[in-house]
Amino acid sequence: MNELNPYAPPETNPIPPAAGTEPPLASRWIRLGAQVIDGVLLFVLCVPVLWALSRLGIVSSPFVPRANGFTVRVQGLYGYVIWTCVWVVVNWHMLQNGQTIGKRLTRLRIVRKSGEPIPALRILTHRFLPLQLLGMLTGLPYLGGLAALVICVDALLIFRTGRNTLHDDIADTKVVKLS
């Protein structure tokens, strides 16, 4: 009897994708280098701005003690928002291509896990902002320590097999090496 089994695997071999069409994943160390470049650049740009704003009393400064802890937390939040806005302004043009300054210098690109390009707005809303919002909680008692732990673990998740961080998983992205 030759009956058709609907649960049998297909008898034809699927056509494998052409070799070399998908760029390789970025190495862990190159990703780390890109992150360091972005961090140093942001530090150099933001510290003078935050210093000037702290002298005006708009943001808190570790060098100017305040009597009220709530005021320090709110002013620290202002500083964090300014830091985030500077990052967006500095990187917005390159985010159109799925890159930051550090990723461009190290020849990396953020793409969807399917390999298609990712819109800049999705990079901001799904990849960047969740951890930035979590980072804003680090000044709070108890919850802040947990938020800081999640942010640290996010950076270490790059050592998994797929080389994805937590923010890669949230945004359904991966970082690839350009040829």
Backbone bond lengths (Angstrom), bond angles and torsions (degrees), N, CA, C in turn:
res aa  C-N    CA-C-N  psi(-1)  N-CA   C-N-CA  omega(-1)  CA-C   N-CA-C  phi
1 M - - - 1.451 - - 1.523 109.90 -
2 N 1.277 114.89 134.54 1.446 120.74 -179.92 1.529 108.65 -117.53
3 E 1.337 115.86 81.73 1.459 120.42 -179.55 1.524 109.93 -95.48
4 L 1.294 116.46 151.58 1.461 122.17 177.70 1.524 108.82 -82.75
5 N 1.314 116.54 119.83 1.461 122.15 179.48 1.531 108.43 -96.42
6 P 1.331 118.93 112.36 1.468 120.09 -178.55 1.528 113.29 -69.00
7 Y 1.344 117.31 -14.13 1.466 120.32 -177.58 1.523 112.93 -99.73
8 A 1.297 117.46 -0.88 1.463 121.10 -179.41 1.526 109.71 -74.45
9 P 1.347 117.11 148.46 1.465 118.85 176.88 1.527 110.25 -68.67
10 P 1.313 117.65 156.34 1.464 119.60 179.92 1.533 110.77 -62.63
11 E 1.316 115.50 146.01 1.455 119.78 -177.92 1.516 112.57 -86.81
12 T 1.305 118.15 -16.37 1.458 120.12 179.22 1.523 108.91 -94.10
13 N 1.309 115.88 150.10 1.461 120.43 177.26 1.524 108.75 -84.10
14 P 1.326 117.31 131.54 1.467 118.31 176.89 1.529 109.56 -66.33
15 I 1.292 115.56 150.03 1.463 119.99 179.75 1.526 108.15 -73.42
16 P 1.332 116.92 121.89 1.469 118.64 179.58 1.528 109.99 -71.79
17 P 1.328 116.87 150.50 1.465 118.77 178.46 1.521 110.04 -65.05
18 A 1.311 115.07 151.73 1.458 120.08 179.83 1.524 109.83 -62.75
19 A 1.325 115.58 137.97 1.467 120.70 -177.99 1.521 110.34 -65.61
20 G 1.315 115.56 136.87 1.459 121.09 175.03 1.513 114.73 82.49
21 T 1.342 119.29 6.80 1.459 119.32 -179.34 1.524 111.89 -80.08
22 E 1.311 117.80 -27.38 1.461 120.95 -179.15 1.530 109.22 -103.52
23 P 1.337 117.41 127.45 1.468 118.70 -179.29 1.529 110.78 -65.59
24 P 1.330 116.54 149.81 1.466 119.51 -179.51 1.527 111.46 -71.78
25 L 1.327 115.41 155.82 1.458 120.18 175.31 1.524 110.02 -63.38
26 A 1.308 116.38 147.36 1.460 121.30 177.24 1.520 109.57 -70.21
27 S 1.309 116.18 145.37 1.462 119.24 178.52 1.522 109.74 -71.00
28 R 1.305 115.00 157.78 1.474 119.91 -178.89 1.522 111.10 -62.12
29 W 1.311 117.22 -40.52 1.463 121.17 -175.46 1.521 111.93 -73.01
30 I 1.325 117.32 -34.67 1.464 119.59 176.48 1.532 109.69 -68.51
31 R 1.341 116.68 -39.47 1.468 119.72 176.11 1.517 110.91 -61.91
32 L 1.321 115.97 -41.49 1.462 120.03 177.62 1.527 110.62 -62.27
33 G 1.335 116.49 -42.52 1.470 120.57 178.04 1.515 111.83 -60.91
34 A 1.338 117.02 -41.83 1.469 120.55 178.30 1.525 110.73 -63.31
35 Q 1.327 116.24 -39.63 1.461 120.60 179.31 1.530 111.03 -66.25
36 V 1.314 116.58 -39.49 1.473 120.42 178.53 1.528 109.98 -64.68
37 I 1.328 116.80 -43.59 1.473 120.28 178.39 1.527 109.90 -59.57
38 D 1.336 116.92 -47.36 1.471 120.16 178.34 1.523 111.54 -60.29
39 G 1.326 116.78 -42.58 1.462 120.76 -178.80 1.517 113.03 -65.41
40 V 1.329 116.83 -44.02 1.479 120.40 179.86 1.523 109.91 -65.52
41 L 1.320 117.19 -43.47 1.469 120.18 179.43 1.527 110.76 -61.95
42 L 1.318 116.65 -45.08 1.456 120.36 179.34 1.526 111.25 -63.39
43 F 1.316 116.60 -39.43 1.463 121.09 177.76 1.528 110.49 -61.10
44 V 1.330 115.81 -46.89 1.471 120.23 -178.88 1.526 111.31 -62.93
45 L 1.328 116.87 -36.11 1.466 119.92 -179.44 1.523 113.00 -78.87
46 C 1.329 116.93 -36.87 1.461 120.41 -172.18 1.525 114.64 -86.28
47 V 1.300 117.77 -33.20 1.469 119.09 -174.92 1.528 112.14 -58.71
48 P 1.340 120.58 -46.59 1.465 117.99 177.83 1.532 113.09 -62.04
49 V 1.333 116.91 -38.05 1.470 120.54 179.65 1.528 109.87 -66.06
50 L 1.335 116.49 -47.99 1.466 119.65 -179.49 1.525 111.65 -66.58
51 W 1.327 117.57 -34.27 1.462 120.50 177.77 1.532 109.60 -63.98
52 A 1.330 116.58 -45.89 1.470 120.21 179.89 1.531 110.49 -62.99
53 L 1.323 117.32 -41.74 1.465 120.11 179.37 1.531 111.73 -68.56
54 S 1.335 117.28 -30.96 1.465 118.89 177.27 1.530 110.80 -71.12
55 R 1.321 116.87 -32.92 1.467 119.93 177.17 1.524 110.33 -67.02
56 L 1.340 116.66 -29.26 1.458 121.06 177.73 1.527 112.07 -84.54
57 G 1.333 116.93 -7.96 1.455 121.27 179.24 1.520 114.04 83.94
58 I 1.328 117.39 12.72 1.468 120.74 -178.72 1.521 110.91 -80.82
59 V 1.319 116.97 -41.06 1.465 121.18 176.92 1.523 108.23 -118.96
60 S 1.325 115.91 158.93 1.459 119.09 -179.17 1.524 109.92 -80.16
61 S 1.296 114.95 154.04 1.456 121.96 178.10 1.520 108.21 -127.58
62 P 1.324 117.86 139.96 1.463 118.77 177.36 1.520 112.08 -67.79
63 F 1.323 117.58 -14.61 1.453 121.66 -177.69 1.521 112.97 -93.68
64 V 1.342 117.13 -11.93 1.460 121.28 179.88 1.524 107.38 -117.23
65 P 1.351 117.77 100.00 1.466 118.77 -177.80 1.522 111.74 -67.91
66 R 1.317 115.17 143.82 1.460 122.37 176.77 1.525 108.18 -116.25
67 A 1.324 116.54 148.91 1.457 120.03 -179.04 1.522 111.75 -78.30
68 N 1.306 117.42 -31.33 1.455 121.62 -173.78 1.530 110.01 -100.53
69 G 1.339 117.74 118.64 1.462 121.91 -179.08 1.515 112.74 -64.97
70 F 1.338 116.98 -34.64 1.459 120.13 179.16 1.525 110.49 -63.70
71 T 1.323 117.09 -42.30 1.458 121.45 179.26 1.518 110.59 -60.46
72 V 1.322 117.02 -41.79 1.461 121.12 179.53 1.527 109.99 -62.66
73 R 1.333 117.47 -42.50 1.474 120.51 179.74 1.527 111.66 -64.71
74 V 1.325 117.34 -42.85 1.464 120.64 -179.91 1.527 109.56 -66.24
75 Q 1.322 116.99 -42.93 1.457 119.42 179.32 1.531 110.66 -68.11
76 G 1.320 117.98 -33.32 1.463 120.95 174.78 1.518 110.86 -65.09
77 L 1.324 116.44 -36.22 1.461 121.14 176.71 1.525 109.91 -64.87
78 Y 1.323 118.29 -40.51 1.463 120.98 175.97 1.530 110.06 -58.11
79 G 1.307 115.87 -45.00 1.463 120.23 179.19 1.517 111.87 -60.91
80 Y 1.330 116.51 -40.39 1.458 120.92 179.29 1.527 111.12 -65.31
81 V 1.332 116.46 -40.32 1.466 120.69 178.19 1.526 110.03 -65.30
82 I 1.318 117.46 -41.99 1.466 120.94 178.37 1.525 109.84 -62.84
83 W 1.335 117.36 -44.34 1.466 123.23 178.19 1.536 109.79 -56.30
84 T 1.339 116.46 -45.41 1.465 121.74 -179.55 1.527 110.74 -65.50
85 C 1.335 117.62 -42.85 1.466 121.05 179.75 1.528 111.31 -63.57
86 V 1.322 117.58 -40.19 1.464 120.64 177.75 1.523 109.64 -62.42
87 W 1.340 117.70 -42.22 1.466 120.83 179.05 1.528 110.45 -59.65
88 V 1.334 117.02 -44.08 1.458 120.84 -178.70 1.527 110.33 -65.37
89 V 1.330 117.57 -45.57 1.467 120.73 -178.62 1.529 110.63 -63.13
90 V 1.319 117.21 -43.85 1.468 120.99 -177.87 1.529 111.20 -66.16
91 N 1.323 117.75 -37.15 1.458 120.75 -173.21 1.530 115.02 -101.07
92 W 1.329 119.51 -5.39 1.459 120.88 -171.80 1.534 113.12 -55.23
93 H 1.309 117.76 -46.09 1.472 120.52 -177.84 1.532 110.97 -61.11
94 M 1.313 116.83 -42.56 1.464 120.12 -178.52 1.527 112.35 -76.28
95 L 1.332 117.54 -25.18 1.466 120.03 177.08 1.522 111.43 -63.29
96 Q 1.326 116.99 -22.45 1.471 120.13 176.72 1.533 110.67 -61.31
97 N 1.336 116.37 -26.42 1.468 121.71 178.32 1.525 111.77 -104.34
98 G 1.322 118.02 10.87 1.455 120.88 179.82 1.515 113.41 75.86
99 Q 1.322 117.34 30.50 1.456 120.95 -178.05 1.523 111.39 -134.04
100 T 1.328 114.95 160.34 1.457 122.85 165.31 1.524 105.77 -113.60
101 I 1.318 117.44 179.07 1.466 118.56 179.19 1.527 110.43 -60.89
102 G 1.326 117.41 -44.54 1.458 120.71 179.39 1.515 112.20 -63.34
103 K 1.318 117.11 -40.14 1.465 120.32 178.81 1.525 111.21 -68.54
104 R 1.310 117.00 -35.55 1.470 119.42 178.14 1.524 110.61 -66.89
105 L 1.325 117.04 -42.73 1.468 120.04 -179.98 1.525 112.47 -66.76
106 T 1.323 117.03 -30.54 1.472 120.51 179.68 1.528 111.91 -98.08
107 R 1.344 117.28 8.10 1.467 123.75 176.22 1.528 112.59 59.86
108 L 1.332 115.33 50.46 1.461 122.30 176.98 1.521 108.70 -118.34
109 R 1.337 116.06 160.31 1.463 120.71 177.22 1.519 109.26 -146.57
110 I 1.329 115.11 143.11 1.461 121.80 174.55 1.528 107.07 -90.08
111 V 1.337 116.56 128.26 1.465 121.92 176.89 1.524 108.54 -134.38
112 R 1.332 116.85 166.69 1.453 120.55 173.13 1.521 108.33 -67.63
113 K 1.314 117.75 159.14 1.469 120.34 179.48 1.519 111.48 -62.18
114 S 1.326 116.89 -23.14 1.465 120.42 176.61 1.521 111.65 -76.90
115 G 1.345 117.56 -11.51 1.459 121.82 179.38 1.512 113.90 100.17
116 E 1.324 117.85 -9.36 1.464 119.91 -179.23 1.522 110.41 -80.07
117 P 1.325 117.31 156.99 1.480 120.56 179.33 1.523 110.99 -61.53
118 I 1.316 115.14 155.33 1.458 121.16 -178.80 1.524 108.61 -116.39
119 P 1.329 117.89 134.98 1.469 120.29 178.22 1.535 111.30 -67.05
120 A 1.316 115.29 148.29 1.466 120.85 -178.69 1.527 111.52 -59.98
121 L 1.314 117.36 -37.83 1.455 120.32 -178.92 1.529 111.16 -64.72
122 R 1.323 117.62 -36.26 1.467 120.51 177.38 1.531 110.35 -68.45
123 I 1.316 117.50 -36.27 1.468 119.84 176.12 1.519 109.08 -59.13
124 L 1.332 116.58 -44.11 1.467 120.47 -179.48 1.521 112.27 -68.05
125 T 1.332 116.87 -49.13 1.466 119.52 -172.14 1.518 114.13 -77.65
126 H 1.326 117.99 -31.70 1.458 120.09 -174.90 1.523 113.58 -106.45
127 R 1.311 117.64 -25.95 1.460 119.91 -174.43 1.527 112.10 -105.21
128 F 1.320 117.14 -41.30 1.465 121.38 -173.10 1.532 112.47 -93.68
129 L 1.323 117.89 -50.66 1.462 121.05 -172.84 1.525 115.66 -65.03
130 P 1.348 121.02 -37.76 1.463 117.54 -179.99 1.526 113.57 -56.37
131 L 1.324 117.51 -43.13 1.460 118.86 179.21 1.524 112.02 -75.82
132 Q 1.336 117.70 -28.87 1.460 119.65 176.09 1.525 110.21 -67.20
133 L 1.320 116.43 -42.26 1.472 119.67 177.38 1.522 110.81 -64.40
134 L 1.321 116.41 -38.92 1.455 120.35 176.12 1.533 110.37 -64.66
135 G 1.317 116.06 -38.67 1.464 120.73 178.40 1.519 112.68 -63.60
136 M 1.315 117.08 -29.20 1.462 120.66 178.43 1.522 111.55 -68.22
137 L 1.321 117.11 -19.11 1.461 120.76 179.35 1.526 112.98 -83.91
138 T 1.328 118.30 -9.57 1.467 120.05 -173.35 1.524 113.27 -64.60
139 G 1.319 118.32 -19.20 1.461 120.09 177.96 1.511 113.96 -82.21
140 L 1.320 117.78 -6.55 1.462 121.13 -178.24 1.526 111.06 -85.30
141 P 1.307 117.55 147.20 1.462 118.97 176.45 1.532 110.70 -66.79
142 Y 1.310 116.57 145.49 1.475 126.07 177.91 1.526 111.89 65.67
143 L 1.318 117.44 -64.73 1.452 121.16 -177.96 1.529 111.17 -64.12
144 G 1.318 116.32 -31.83 1.456 121.08 179.69 1.519 113.03 -63.05
145 G 1.327 116.48 -39.19 1.464 119.95 178.21 1.516 111.76 -64.91
146 L 1.318 116.65 -39.53 1.464 120.97 177.61 1.530 110.36 -66.44
147 A 1.331 116.94 -41.24 1.465 120.95 178.51 1.523 110.38 -62.81
148 A 1.331 117.10 -43.10 1.466 120.76 178.60 1.522 111.03 -63.33
149 L 1.315 117.33 -37.60 1.464 121.42 178.37 1.530 110.92 -64.42
150 V 1.322 117.42 -43.16 1.468 120.90 179.19 1.527 110.27 -63.36
151 I 1.321 117.70 -40.08 1.463 121.21 179.48 1.530 110.45 -65.06
152 C 1.319 117.69 -40.86 1.467 120.92 178.15 1.524 111.27 -66.74
153 V 1.329 116.72 -41.96 1.461 120.20 179.03 1.527 110.05 -64.70
154 D 1.329 117.65 -35.49 1.462 121.33 178.13 1.523 110.49 -55.34
155 A 1.311 116.99 -44.57 1.461 120.46 -179.65 1.531 111.27 -66.13
156 L 1.319 117.87 -33.95 1.467 120.92 -177.91 1.522 112.91 -79.14
157 L 1.325 117.87 -18.05 1.458 120.25 -178.96 1.524 112.73 -65.95
158 I 1.301 117.46 -11.63 1.456 121.57 177.13 1.535 111.36 -62.71
159 F 1.324 116.96 -19.29 1.459 121.00 -179.19 1.528 112.29 -86.01
160 R 1.340 117.75 7.24 1.464 120.56 172.84 1.525 109.26 -74.37
161 T 1.312 115.70 171.91 1.466 121.29 -177.80 1.524 112.21 -59.56
162 G 1.322 118.10 -44.71 1.462 121.11 -177.50 1.512 114.34 -80.23
163 R 1.328 117.76 -3.20 1.472 124.00 -179.33 1.522 112.88 59.56
164 N 1.327 117.48 27.00 1.460 121.58 178.87 1.516 110.70 -99.79
165 T 1.314 115.41 142.21 1.451 121.29 173.68 1.532 108.39 -92.00
166 L 1.310 116.32 177.62 1.457 120.72 177.99 1.529 110.29 -62.95
167 H 1.330 116.89 -42.23 1.462 118.27 -179.53 1.529 111.63 -69.28
168 D 1.332 119.09 -25.68 1.467 120.93 171.66 1.521 110.41 -66.02
169 D 1.333 116.20 -42.62 1.468 120.23 -179.92 1.525 111.59 -66.56
170 I 1.328 117.32 -39.71 1.469 121.24 179.06 1.530 110.28 -63.47
171 A 1.324 116.61 -42.62 1.467 120.97 -174.91 1.516 113.69 -90.99
172 D 1.343 117.91 -2.36 1.461 122.01 -177.70 1.528 110.31 58.38
173 T 1.339 115.66 49.38 1.458 121.17 -178.57 1.522 110.93 -126.07
174 K 1.308 114.39 169.54 1.454 122.70 171.21 1.517 107.32 -146.29
175 V 1.337 116.28 160.94 1.457 120.88 179.44 1.520 107.51 -111.51
176 V 1.334 115.61 124.99 1.464 121.11 -176.55 1.507 110.60 -116.14
177 K 1.313 114.98 157.43 1.460 122.69 177.57 1.513 108.02 -89.87
178 L 1.310 116.79 132.08 1.463 121.11 176.37 1.518 108.75 -83.94
179 S 1.309 116.19 150.55 1.470 119.27 -179.59 1.506 111.91 -81.34
